[in-house]
Amino acid sequence: MSGSNEAWLEQARREVSPRKLEKQIALASAACMVFGREGYARASVDALAAAAGVSTRTLYNHFPGGKADLFRTVVTWTSGQVRDAQLARLGALLDPERPPGPEDLARDLIALARAFVGLMAEYPNHFALVRHIHAEADHVPPEVLQAWVDAGPGPVGRALAEAMAGLADAGLIDVHGDAAMAAAHFMALVSHSIVQLSHYGVLPLAKGESDRLIEGGVRAFLRAYRAG
């Protein structure tokens, strides 16, 4: 499966019949809910097939690799959706071609952090999958973990590093020679506590508490990275 939902669908439309594609999408959608609820290790092929209303034989016909193949498809598909949403928000709020003025830097970083954190509510099934990936990484096939990174966290991390480098070029921050590290620190400071306290959005925080944690994270980031 390709790195984005749109690319996967385009490829699938070329390679399979409309009826088969419809069945694959139904299987993936049902599997997303099962994996998000049960995790990878606990979800059985029987349960995955039952959730989609098909036999296990039908599931294997569409996904010959069984559970691992289906999980990789679901994770890559949903990661592509979230990645595209993150990149759109990053481009709108922190465009390297249009850097903010020094007085607006904190405002724009807070807006970006809120947009990223807000995606947990928009894509709850995906973040349920991510929660399980972190919890049972030793049970998930390595190639599935890599597919997830390639589809979502990898491209987003690189884009955020480029945005940080753009802020450095504009004289707004000093990345100390490592824009990727600055990007990682930004995400850790503005989102880690919220992710942990909300259990990846399962128990959403009150807006005031979320804002407090985000604003505190941005202040800490700027104390470490603001230029001059």
N, C-alpha and C positions, 0 to 999 in steps of 0.2 A: 504494500500500500504506500502511496506517495505521502509526502509530508503534510499535505493540506487536504481538507475535506473536498474542496472543489477539484483538485487534481485527481484525487482518488475516484470521485464520481465520474469525471471525464474519461479516465482510463477504463473504468468499469463499463461505461456506456459503449465503449468501442469493443470490449472483449466479451461481454455477456449479453444475453437477451434482456429486454426490459422486465420480463417476468422474473428472471433469475436475480436481476439487480434489486428489484423490489423485495425479494425474499432476503437477500443479503443485508439490505438496510434494516429490515424488520428484525433480523437476527441480531445485528449489531446494536440496535436501539434497546432491545430487550436485555441483551447481555450487559450493556452499560449499567442498567439498574441492578442487575444481579451482582455483578462484580463490585459495584459501589456499596452494596449492602453486605455482601459476604466476604469480599476480598478474593484474591486469586486462589489461595490454597484451599479455601473452604468451598468455593463454588464448584459444583460438580457439572459434568457434561449433561447429565440427566436434567438438572435444575435449569441449566441454560437453554436446553431444548424446550423444556416445558414452558418456560417464560415466553418463548417466541411462538409457542403453539405448534411445534414441529417435532418430528421424531429425531432421535439421536443420529440415525442414518442420514436424514436430511441435513442435519448440522454438519456432519463429516463430508457430505457431498459438496457443500459450499465452502467449508473450511477444513481441508484435509489434515491440517496439523492439529485439529481438535481445539482444546481449551487454550493452548498457548497461541495458536494462530488467531483465534477469535479475540483473545485479550490484546494481542498486538494490534489487531485491526481497530478495536475500540479505543485503545489508549492513543494510538497515532491519530485517529480521526478526531477525537475530542481535543487532543493537544493542538492539532492544527487550527481548530476553531478558536480556542483560547489564545493561541499565539497570534492569530490574525487580529483579534480584538485588542490584545496588548500592543501590538505594533501600531495599530491605528491610533490608539490613545497616546502612545509615545510620540508619534509623528505630529499629532495635533497640539500636544502640550509642551513638547521639548524639542522643537525643530532646530537642528544645528545651524540651519541657514537663517533662522530668525531668533537668535538668542535673546533672552529677556534682559531688561536693564538690571543693574545690581539691586535696585530697590524691589524688584519683582521676582528675584530668584527664589526666595523662600516660598512665596505664594505659588509659583509654578511647580516647584518640587512637591509641595503639599497636595496640589491638585492632581499631580501624576500619581502620587502614592494612594490617594483616595480612589482614583480610577482603577488602579491595579487591584487594590483590596476589594473594591466593589464587585469585581468579576467573580468572587466566590459565591455571591448570591445569584449571579446571572447564569453560572454554569455549575450548579451544585453537584450533578452527577460526575462531572470531570474531577472536581476537587475531592469528592469521595474516593475516586480511583487513586488520586495522588496520595491521599492519606494512607490507603492500603499499600501502595507501592513502597512508601517509606517504612511502613510497619513490618512488611514481610519481604523486604528486598532479597533476603536469602532464599526465598521460595520462588521468586519470579525469574524466568529464564534470562540470562544476561543479554541476549539479543533483543528481548522485549524492553529491558531497561534502556538499552542503547537507542532503540527506536523511539522511545518516549523522549529522551534527551534530544535526539536529532530533530524531532518534530516540533518541540515546544521550548523547553528551557534553554537549549543551545542557541537558536536564532534570537530569542528575546534577550538573552544575556549579552550577545554580541552587539545587538542594536543599542542596548542601554549603555554599553561601554563606549560605543561611537558617540552617543549623545553626551556622555560625560567628557569625552575628548573634545567635543564641540564647545562645551562650556569652558573647558580649560583654554582652548584656542581663543575664546572671547575674553579671557582674563578674569572669569568669574570664580573659578575654582582652581585648585592646584591638585592634580591627581598623583603627584609624587612619582611620576614615571610609570604608573600602572592604572590605566583607565578601567580595565576589567576588575581590578580589586576595588576601585572606587565604586563601581556599579554594584558589586556584590555587597559592599558595606552599606550602600544606600538601601538595597532591598532588605538586608538583615535588620537594619535599624528601624525602618518604617513598617515592616510587615511581620517579622518573626513573632513578636508577642501576640499580635492579633491572631495569627494562624494558630498558635499554640492554645491560646485562651478560648478561641472559638471552635477548636478542633476542626480546622479547615472549613469553617463556615457552618458546621452542624448546629452550633449554639451561638448565633450571631450576637455580637456585643452591642450594647446601646450606642447610638451614634456619638453621643458625647464622649464616651470612653474610647471609642475607636479614633475619634478626632484627637483626643488628648495624646494617645500613643503615637499617632502619625506625626503630629506637630512636634512632640518631644523627639521623635526619631530624626526629623528634618533638622531641628536645632542641633542635635548631637552631630549629625553629618556635616553641617556647615561649620561647626566649631573645629572639626578635623580637616575639612577640605576647602573652606572659603579662601580665596586668594588673598594674600597680604595679611 
